[in-house]
Amino acid sequence: MFLSALELRNIIESSFLPKRCECTLSPDLSMTVKIYADGQTDHLDLMVTGIDASGLNGCREINELIAQLRSRQHHVAVEPHSMLGKAL
């Protein structure tokens, strides 16, 4: 991974503004992304765990991850019972 954990988190979290997004990265480079319904509540729109962040080496990989998360977020809005996602 060429970017620091802080840089990677900032890129992903800011891409979902004005919604609140929280990324956590474990020492084994496994990432969890939580996207909240708005900035004021703790209501989750989407939570995806087990994302392998070791392959997020550049803009293309990060943009693909963000696109996948947005797609899942859209599908969750259509199917609210599948809020918790698995690894991408």
Secondary structure, DSSP 8 states (H G I E B T S, - for coil): --S-HHHHHHHHHHTTTTS-EEEEE-TTSEEEEEEESSSS---EEEEEEEEEGGG--SHHHHHHHHHHHHHHHHHHHH-GGG-EE---
